[in-house]
């Protein structure tokens, strides 16, 4: 008699070990900063840089406008000071003041535009920061859940691995060798159950003779389609 029940129990144990190991690998890949979090942080940083850039632009325009205003004031004082000026000097001074005032008007318009840009950029930064905070909160909650699941799975995996040597000891060396070799070839599933005459490894119907022999447990029977060892409960 072959030890089909013990072999099937070992397969169930190994399948659960494989499944948990895969889950732990998936969790390990999910731990750490997510792409969404990186993007949210990068977006907030970019919004901060843009705001500072526009604020600097606005400050430069404001300084330039103040300088122009002071220069216009000085030139007008000179023009209307009563100081004797030649007609040409007066005309040149008037032209210069007019030119400065045109430039002043242009700078005032640019300053107003810059102020609007700064206001918009400030609102964009606030939105980006809010988005980052929301993403960080979601990420922290997810990480906490993953870490808890990871700990539970690690405990379960340790317990299963402790049980495996005892389960393997119940099987003779030759049958265990066949099982281990077949597991490598069949993605970890060497032994599969037969339910209602159907192999649970590939879904194909096993012959009545194979099912009968597998149920008797006199020898190892293999699925004619997938080659796995058949176990009939």
Secondary structure, DSSP 8 states (H G I E B T S, - for coil): ---HHHHHHHHHHHHHHHHHHHHHHHHHHHSS--HHHHHHHHHHHHHHHHHHHHHHHHHHHHHHHHHHHHHHHHHHHHHTS-----HHHHHHHHHHHHHHHHHHHHHHHHHHHHHHHHHHHHHHHHHHHHHHHHHHHHHHHHHHHHHHHHHHHHHHHHHHHHHHHHHHHTS-HHHHHHHHHHHHHTTT--EEEEETTEETTT--B--HHHHHHHHHTSS--B-TTT--EEE--
